[in-house]
Amino acid sequence: PALGLFLFTIARDPLRIIILIAGAFFWLVSLLLSSLIWFIAVKASDPRDEPLQKGLLIFGVMFSVLLQEAFRFLYYKLLRKAIKGLVALSEDSCSPISIQQTAYVAGMGFGLMSGAFSMINLLADALGPGTVGIHGDSQLYFLTSAFMTMVLIFLHTFWGILFFHGCEHRCWWEITAVIIMHLTVSGSTFCNPLYMGSLVPSYLLMATAATWAYLLSGGSAQNLRRFLLCKS
């Protein structure tokens, strides 16, 4: 589904591709910084202290979420200045891309890079050694991880729309809601290998974020009905 969105809504527009790649780069930088801090914290602590190591892991995940949202804000500021420059250079004083479209493409960039890293980790685990579920654990590890990767890609896309809308209209509670949802989804992964404890809340939040982003982008029930019935 994420690949379909990219092919039908982004791939044909060079400007959107640039915005998407830049968004992926911003997410990558945030991951690099959070990984560096977590690595230093682990090396500076006692590896035999299991409660401490678990606490550091939780801290690393939460810090990574906050850093990702901080870089999303920095990317919004950069894109806002870029749009002003495009308007100044255009002959009709109109931007070739709206802020809603920019938010969607930027969120997709964050999501695709997040999904790519998740896929790389899964493929590395799939090389072995060992067999999934050999000690009685769930054999659905790769399947549930694929569904989790997909939901994170979509969530980042919807969060981008919500976050940019909050920045545009100074609705800080929308930005806070995005951060809380991001923390909730990331924190739910600690329920694994009880996969229902992470997948169900994540997909419920995805449906909520999708509806919210659709309404903020100007969508309505009437428009959705016309789309489903293929009416103009």
ChimeraX attribute file (.defattr): number of C-alpha atoms within 10 A of each C-alpha:
attribute: neighborCount
match mode: 1-to-1
recipient: residues
	/A:1	9
	/A:2	15
	/A:3	10
	/A:4	10
	/A:5	12
	/A:6	18
	/A:7	11
	/A:8	10
	/A:9	14
	/A:10	20
	/A:11	15
	/A:12	11
	/A:13	10
	/A:14	10
	/A:15	14
	/A:16	21
	/A:17	17
	/A:18	15
	/A:19	22
	/A:20	27
	/A:21	18
	/A:22	18
	/A:23	27
	/A:24	20
	/A:25	16
	/A:26	21
	/A:27	24
	/A:28	18
	/A:29	15
	/A:30	20
	/A:31	17
	/A:32	13
	/A:33	14
	/A:34	20
	/A:35	16
	/A:36	13
	/A:37	14
	/A:38	19
	/A:39	13
	/A:40	10
	/A:41	16
	/A:42	16
	/A:43	9
	/A:44	9
	/A:45	12
	/A:46	11
	/A:47	11
	/A:48	8
	/A:49	9
	/A:50	10
	/A:51	10
	/A:52	14
	/A:53	16
	/A:54	11
	/A:55	10
	/A:56	17
	/A:57	16
	/A:58	15
	/A:59	14
	/A:60	19
	/A:61	17
	/A:62	18
	/A:63	16
	/A:64	22
	/A:65	21
	/A:66	17
	/A:67	18
	/A:68	23
	/A:69	21
	/A:70	14
	/A:71	17
	/A:72	23
	/A:73	17
	/A:74	13
	/A:75	20
	/A:76	22
	/A:77	13
	/A:78	11
	/A:79	19
	/A:80	16
	/A:81	11
	/A:82	13
	/A:83	18
	/A:84	13
	/A:85	12
	/A:86	16
	/A:87	16
	/A:88	13
	/A:89	12
	/A:90	11
	/A:91	9
	/A:92	8
	/A:93	11
	/A:94	14
	/A:95	17
	/A:96	10
	/A:97	13
	/A:98	11
	/A:99	18
	/A:100	18
	/A:101	15
	/A:102	22
	/A:103	26
	/A:104	26
	/A:105	27
	/A:106	32
	/A:107	29
	/A:108	30
	/A:109	29
	/A:110	29
	/A:111	28
	/A:112	27
	/A:113	20
	/A:114	20
	/A:115	22
	/A:116	13
	/A:117	13
	/A:118	17
	/A:119	16
	/A:120	11
	/A:121	11
	/A:122	15
	/A:123	12
	/A:124	9
	/A:125	13
	/A:126	13
	/A:127	9
	/A:128	9
	/A:129	7
	/A:130	9
	/A:131	10
	/A:132	16
	/A:133	11
	/A:134	9
	/A:135	8
	/A:136	7
	/A:137	11
	/A:138	15
	/A:139	13
	/A:140	13
	/A:141	15
	/A:142	16
	/A:143	10
	/A:144	17
	/A:145	16
	/A:146	16
	/A:147	12
	/A:148	21
	/A:149	20
	/A:150	19
	/A:151	22
	/A:152	24
	/A:153	24
	/A:154	25
	/A:155	28
	/A:156	26
	/A:157	27
	/A:158	26
	/A:159	33
	/A:160	30
	/A:161	29
	/A:162	28
	/A:163	28
	/A:164	27
	/A:165	21
	/A:166	18
	/A:167	15
	/A:168	13
	/A:169	9
	/A:170	11
	/A:171	14
	/A:172	14
	/A:173	11
	/A:174	18
	/A:175	21
	/A:176	14
	/A:177	16
	/A:178	23
	/A:179	18
	/A:180	14
	/A:181	18
	/A:182	23
	/A:183	17
	/A:184	16
	/A:185	22
	/A:186	18
	/A:187	15
	/A:188	19
	/A:189	17
	/A:190	14
	/A:191	12
	/A:192	13
	/A:193	14
	/A:194	13
	/A:195	18
	/A:196	14
	/A:197	14
	/A:198	21
	/A:199	21
	/A:200	13
	/A:201	14
	/A:202	23
	/A:203	19
	/A:204	11
	/A:205	18
	/A:206	23
	/A:207	16
	/A:208	14
	/A:209	23
	/A:210	19
	/A:211	15
	/A:212	16
	/A:213	22
	/A:214	17
	/A:215	12
	/A:216	14
	/A:217	16
	/A:218	9
	/A:219	13
	/A:220	12
	/A:221	10
	/A:222	9
	/A:223	13
	/A:224	12
	/A:225	11
	/A:226	11
	/A:227	11
	/A:228	9
	/A:229	9
	/A:230	8
	/A:231	8
	/A:232	6
